[in-house]
Amino acid sequence: MLEPTHALVLFSGGQDSTACLAWALSRFARVETIGFDYGQRHRVELTQRLILLDALRGQFPQWADKLGDDHVLDLPVLGQISDTSLTRQTEIALAETGLPTTFVPGRNLIFLTFAAALAYRRGLGVLVGGMCETDFSGYPDCRRATLDAVEQSLSLGMDAPFQVSTPLMYLTKAQTWALAHQLGGQGLVDLTVEHSHTCYHGDRTHRHDWGYGCGTCPACDLRAAGWAAWQAEQAQS
């Protein structure tokens, strides 16, 4: 049976999934995490996610007992069949479809299906993901309508009442920074800045106020703009 108070967080090690993990730990009795190695060019995020998990356990004792097992699934076939800037050393640009070349077709659909299969075995009734259709790159598999359809398909296909929660769906990046502060204070903000990874190029050499990254890719642009907007709001309050 699936336990509705137990959750599995799709945890990449980025800003958004770190906020989602803190959100889940503040709400559910038990939380496990899952990551995916699909040949992404910014696979440094796989290293950072482990650092983040250790830091969360150490700095937030109220969450440590809730934070259960971590799982990493190898999905190299996704990278092999994808011709994208996240799985190839190619330029990040807009494709003829109007989507950025960082869009990996089917990625979130595949991630959620594998996550649900694991959650089914472990009795975790809620899947938590950082998908967002407010400040995002236009990926169609980040829209709430897509996630509603996936939630229904998983529940029907496994004959189990899965819930797909997306706490960031209607938040801007500035509001995501604010959520981290609300959930874990300055400690969680500092942890996110120092250890989470968003940059598509996998750059951990350039340190900015908002964290590490190249500072020019779309992921860095969104993160930096959100940080600046949140800082401006903080200064006015």
NORWO-V271954 format. One record per residue. N is the residue number from 1. RES is the residue in three letters. SS is DSSP state (A for helix, B for strand, O for the rest). PSI is psi as a letter, one per 40 degrees, with the letter a starting at -180 (none if undefined). BURIAL is 1 if it has 16 or more other ideal C-beta (glycine too) atoms within 10 Angstrom, else 0. Layout:
<<N & RES & SS & PSI & BURIAL> <N & RES & SS & PSI & BURIAL>>
//
This chain:
<<1 & MET & O & i & 0> <2 & LEU & O & h & 1> <3 & GLU & B & h & 0> <4 & PRO & B & e & 0> <5 & THR & B & e & 0> <6 & HIS & B & h & 1> <7 & ALA & B & i & 1> <8 & LEU & B & h & 1> <9 & VAL & B & h & 1> <10 & LEU & B & h & 1> <11 & PHE & O & h & 1> <12 & SER & O & d & 1> <13 & GLY & O & e & 1> <14 & GLY & O & i & 1> <15 & GLN & A & d & 1> <16 & ASP & A & d & 1> <17 & SER & A & d & 1> <18 & THR & A & d & 1> <19 & ALA & A & d & 1> <20 & CYS & A & d & 1> <21 & LEU & A & d & 1> <22 & ALA & A & d & 1> <23 & TRP & A & d & 1> <24 & ALA & A & d & 1> <25 & LEU & A & d & 1> <26 & SER & O & e & 0> <27 & ARG & O & d & 1> <28 & PHE & O & i & 1> <29 & ALA & O & d & 0> <30 & ARG & B & h & 1> <31 & VAL & B & h & 1> <32 & GLU & B & i & 1> <33 & THR & B & i & 1> <34 & ILE & B & h & 1> <35 & GLY & B & i & 1> <36 & PHE & B & h & 1> <37 & ASP & B & h & 0> <38 & TYR & O & f & 1> <39 & GLY & O & f & 1> <40 & GLN & O & i & 1> <41 & ARG & O & d & 1> <42 & HIS & O & f & 1> <43 & ARG & O & e & 0> <44 & VAL & A & d & 1> <45 & GLU & A & d & 1> <46 & LEU & A & d & 1> <47 & THR & A & d & 0> <48 & GLN & A & d & 1> <49 & ARG & A & d & 1> <50 & LEU & A & d & 0> <51 & ILE & A & d & 0> <52 & LEU & A & d & 1> <53 & LEU & A & d & 1> <54 & ASP & A & d & 0> <55 & ALA & A & d & 1> <56 & LEU & A & d & 1> <57 & ARG & A & d & 0> <58 & GLY & A & d & 0> <59 & GLN & A & e & 0> <60 & PHE & O & g & 1> <61 & PRO & A & d & 0> <62 & GLN & A & e & 0> <63 & TRP & A & e & 1> <64 & ALA & A & d & 0> <65 & ASP & O & d & 0> <66 & LYS & O & d & 1> <67 & LEU & B & h & 1> <68 & GLY & B & a & 0> <69 & ASP & B & i & 0> <70 & ASP & B & i & 0> <71 & HIS & B & h & 1> <72 & VAL & B & h & 0> <73 & LEU & B & h & 0> <74 & ASP & B & h & 0> <75 & LEU & O & f & 1> <76 & PRO & A & d & 0> <77 & VAL & A & d & 0> <78 & LEU & A & d & 1> <79 & GLY & A & d & 1> <80 & GLN & A & d & 0> <81 & ILE & A & e & 0> <82 & SER & O & h & 1> <83 & ASP & O & g & 0> <84 & THR & O & i & 1> <85 & SER & O & e & 1> <86 & LEU & O & e & 1> <87 & THR & O & e & 1> <88 & ARG & O & i & 0> <89 & GLN & O & g & 0> <90 & THR & O & i & 0> <91 & GLU & O & i & 0> <92 & ILE & O & h & 1> <93 & ALA & O & a & 0> <94 & LEU & B & h & 0> <95 & ALA & O & i & 0> <96 & GLU & O & d & 0> <97 & THR & O & e & 0> <98 & GLY & O & e & 0> <99 & LEU & O & i & 0> <100 & PRO & B & i & 1> <101 & THR & O & e & 1> <102 & THR & O & e & 1> <103 & PHE & O & h & 1> <104 & VAL & O & h & 1> <105 & PRO & O & h & 1> <106 & GLY & O & e & 0> <107 & ARG & A & d & 1> <108 & ASN & A & d & 1> <109 & LEU & A & d & 0> <110 & ILE & A & d & 1> <111 & PHE & A & d & 1> <112 & LEU & A & d & 1> <113 & THR & A & d & 0> <114 & PHE & A & d & 1> <115 & ALA & A & d & 1> <116 & ALA & A & d & 1> <117 & ALA & A & d & 0> <118 & LEU & A & d & 1> <119 & ALA & A & d & 1> <120 & TYR & A & d & 1> <121 & ARG & A & d & 0> <122 & ARG & A & e & 1> <123 & GLY & O & f & 0> <124 & LEU & B & h & 1> <125 & GLY & B & e & 1> <126 & VAL & B & h & 1> <127 & LEU & B & h & 1> <128 & VAL & B & h & 1> <129 & GLY & O & i & 1> <130 & GLY & O & f & 1> <131 & MET & O & i & 1> <132 & CYS & O & h & 1> <133 & GLU & O & f & 1> <134 & THR & O & c & 0> <135 & ASP & O & g & 1> <136 & PHE & O & i & 1> <137 & SER & O & e & 1> <138 & GLY & O & e & 0> <139 & TYR & O & h & 1> <140 & PRO & A & d & 0> <141 & ASP & A & e & 1> <142 & CYS & A & e & 1> <143 & ARG & O & i & 1> <144 & ARG & A & d & 0> <145 & ALA & A & d & 0> <146 & THR & A & d & 1> <147 & LEU & A & d & 1> <148 & ASP & A & d & 0> <149 & ALA & A & d & 0> <150 & VAL & A & d & 1> <151 & GLU & A & d & 1> <152 & GLN & A & d & 0> <153 & SER & A & d & 0> <154 & LEU & A & d & 1> <155 & SER & A & d & 1> <156 & LEU & A & d & 0> <157 & GLY & A & d & 0> <158 & MET & A & e & 0> <159 & ASP & O & f & 0> <160 & ALA & O & i & 0> <161 & PRO & O & g & 0> <162 & PHE & O & i & 1> <163 & GLN & B & h & 0> <164 & VAL & B & h & 1> <165 & SER & B & h & 1> <166 & THR & O & g & 1> <167 & PRO & O & e & 1> <168 & LEU & O & e & 1> <169 & MET & O & d & 1> <170 & TYR & O & f & 0> <171 & LEU & O & i & 1> <172 & THR & O & i & 1> <173 & LYS & A & d & 1> <174 & ALA & A & d & 1> <175 & GLN & A & d & 1> <176 & THR & A & d & 1> <177 & TRP & A & d & 1> <178 & ALA & A & d & 1> <179 & LEU & A & d & 1> <180 & ALA & A & d & 1> <181 & HIS & A & d & 1> <182 & GLN & A & d & 0> <183 & LEU & A & d & 1> <184 & GLY & A & e & 1> <185 & GLY & A & a & 0> <186 & GLN & A & d & 0> <187 & GLY & A & d & 0> <188 & LEU & A & d & 1> <189 & VAL & A & d & 1> <190 & ASP & A & d & 0> <191 & LEU & A & d & 1> <192 & THR & A & d & 1> <193 & VAL & A & d & 1> <194 & GLU & A & d & 0> <195 & HIS & A & d & 1> <196 & SER & O & i & 1> <197 & HIS & O & h & 1> <198 & THR & O & d & 1> <199 & CYS & O & h & 1> <200 & TYR & O & d & 1> <201 & HIS & O & e & 1> <202 & GLY & O & f & 1> <203 & ASP & O & h & 1> <204 & ARG & O & f & 1> <205 & THR & O & d & 0> <206 & HIS & O & h & 0> <207 & ARG & B & h & 0> <208 & HIS & B & i & 0> <209 & ASP & O & d & 0> <210 & TRP & O & e & 1> <211 & GLY & B & a & 1> <212 & TYR & B & i & 1> <213 & GLY & O & i & 1> <214 & CYS & O & d & 1> <215 & GLY & O & e & 1> <216 & THR & O & d & 0> <217 & CYS & O & i & 1> <218 & PRO & A & d & 1> <219 & ALA & A & d & 1> <220 & CYS & A & d & 1> <221 & ASP & A & d & 0> <222 & LEU & A & d & 1> <223 & ARG & A & d & 1> <224 & ALA & A & d & 1> <225 & ALA & A & d & 0> <226 & GLY & A & d & 1> <227 & TRP & A & d & 1> <228 & ALA & A & d & 0> <229 & ALA & A & d & 1> <230 & TRP & A & d & 1> <231 & GLN & A & d & 0> <232 & ALA & A & d & 0> <233 & GLU & A & d & 0> <234 & GLN & A & d & 0> <235 & ALA & A & d & 0> <236 & GLN & A & e & 0> <237 & SER & O & none & 0>>
//
